[in-house]
Amino acid sequence: MEQEQLDAHGKDRVIQTKGNIMEDLRGFEKKYLRGLAHGLKPLVLIGREGLTAGAIRAADEGLAQHELIKIKFNDFKESEQKNALITEMADKTKSAFVGMIGHTATLYRKHADPEKREIKLPVKGGFKKKNQKTA
């Protein structure tokens, strides 16, 4: 599956996806999403049992509703453990890993319906308006 997006020069950029898994977020897109996530509270808490079916379901429902969620790790202190769990969570929810600060990770998944998308990712050089001419 492929999704098309305009780059800074107005040319189509193809984002490769594996199934519906979002894999290709650029650095400036991640930075923008981290800024949006700053004021959010964690929606999912991961305890000593790790990734449970309930945690995955809660993350999936949160992504469907909000597009951007935070996940907090209460009992995992090693970064390798957290990275493995968040990678698995991103794979199972078909979302993109935005970043991790301390014990809190951020995931993003575009809403399936373009009309219901609340988050518009920036393009290189700023947001592009529909009728904006490129030089």
C-alpha positions as CSV (number, residue, x, y, z in Angstrom):
1,M,0.0,0.0,0.0
2,E,1.3,3.5,-0.8
3,Q,0.2,6.9,0.2
4,E,1.0,10.1,-1.7
5,Q,1.9,13.4,-0.1
6,L,3.3,16.6,-1.5
7,D,6.9,17.5,-0.6
8,A,8.3,21.0,-0.3
9,H,8.5,21.5,-4.0
10,G,4.9,20.4,-4.7
11,K,6.0,17.1,-6.1
12,D,4.4,13.8,-4.9
13,R,6.3,11.9,-2.3
14,V,5.3,8.3,-1.9
15,I,5.3,6.9,1.6
16,Q,5.8,3.2,1.7
17,T,3.7,1.3,4.1
18,K,3.7,-2.3,5.2
19,G,0.1,-3.2,5.2
20,N,-1.4,-0.3,7.0
21,I,1.7,0.3,9.2
22,M,3.0,3.8,9.1
23,E,6.8,3.6,8.8
24,D,8.0,6.8,7.3
25,L,7.8,9.9,9.5
26,R,10.4,12.5,8.7
27,G,12.3,14.2,11.5
28,F,10.4,17.5,11.2
29,E,7.1,15.6,11.2
30,K,8.1,13.8,14.4
31,K,9.2,17.1,16.0
32,Y,5.8,18.7,15.1
33,L,3.9,15.7,16.6
34,R,6.0,15.8,19.8
35,G,5.0,19.4,20.2
36,L,1.4,18.5,19.8
37,A,1.7,15.7,22.3
38,H,3.4,17.9,24.9
39,G,0.1,18.8,26.7
40,L,-1.4,15.4,26.4
41,K,-1.7,13.0,29.4
42,P,-0.9,9.3,28.9
43,L,-3.9,7.4,27.7
44,V,-2.4,3.9,28.2
45,L,-0.4,2.6,31.2
46,I,1.9,-0.4,30.7
47,G,2.6,-2.2,34.0
48,R,4.6,-5.2,35.0
49,E,2.5,-7.5,32.8
50,G,3.7,-5.8,29.7
51,L,1.6,-5.6,26.6
52,T,-1.8,-7.1,27.4
53,A,-4.7,-7.4,25.1
54,G,-6.5,-4.6,27.0
55,A,-3.5,-2.2,26.6
56,I,-3.4,-2.9,22.9
57,R,-7.1,-2.4,22.5
58,A,-7.0,0.8,24.5
59,A,-4.2,2.1,22.4
60,D,-6.0,1.2,19.2
61,E,-9.2,2.9,20.3
62,G,-7.3,5.9,21.4
63,L,-5.5,6.2,18.1
64,A,-8.8,5.8,16.2
65,Q,-10.3,8.6,18.3
66,H,-7.4,11.0,18.8
67,E,-4.7,10.1,16.2
68,L,-1.9,10.9,18.7
69,I,-1.6,9.3,22.1
70,K,0.9,8.9,24.9
71,I,1.8,5.6,26.6
72,K,3.5,5.5,30.0
73,F,5.7,2.7,31.2
74,N,5.3,2.2,35.0
75,D,7.4,-0.8,35.7
76,F,9.9,-0.9,32.9
77,K,13.0,1.2,33.5
78,E,15.4,-0.3,30.9
79,S,15.3,1.6,27.6
80,E,15.8,-1.7,25.6
81,Q,12.7,-3.2,27.2
82,K,10.6,0.0,26.6
83,N,11.8,0.2,23.0
84,A,10.9,-3.5,22.3
85,L,7.4,-3.0,23.9
86,I,6.7,0.2,22.0
87,T,7.8,-1.3,18.7
88,E,5.5,-4.2,19.3
89,M,2.7,-1.8,20.2
90,A,3.2,0.2,17.1
91,D,3.2,-2.9,14.9
92,K,0.0,-4.2,16.5
93,T,-1.8,-0.9,16.3
94,K,-0.4,-0.1,12.8
95,S,0.9,3.3,14.1
96,A,4.1,5.2,13.9
97,F,6.5,5.7,16.9
98,V,7.0,9.4,17.3
99,G,9.4,9.4,20.3
100,M,10.1,8.6,23.9
101,I,10.8,11.0,26.7
102,G,11.6,9.4,30.0
103,H,9.1,6.6,30.6
104,T,6.5,8.1,28.2
105,A,6.2,7.1,24.5
106,T,4.1,8.8,21.8
107,L,2.3,7.0,18.9
108,Y,0.6,8.5,15.9
109,R,-1.8,7.1,13.3
110,K,-3.7,9.0,10.7
111,H,-7.5,8.6,10.9
112,A,-8.7,6.3,8.1
113,D,-11.3,8.9,7.0
114,P,-9.6,12.0,5.5
115,E,-12.5,14.2,6.5
116,K,-12.1,13.2,10.2
117,R,-8.4,13.8,10.4
118,E,-7.7,16.4,13.1
119,I,-3.9,16.5,12.7
120,K,-2.4,17.8,9.5
121,L,1.3,17.0,9.1
122,P,3.6,19.8,7.9
123,V,5.5,19.7,4.7
124,K,9.1,20.9,4.4
125,G,9.0,24.7,4.4
126,G,5.7,25.0,6.3
127,F,2.1,24.1,5.7
128,K,0.9,24.2,2.2
129,K,-2.4,25.8,1.4
130,K,-4.6,24.6,-1.4
131,N,-4.3,27.7,-3.6
132,Q,-0.8,28.6,-2.7
133,K,1.5,29.0,-5.7
134,T,5.0,27.7,-5.5
135,A,7.9,29.8,-6.8
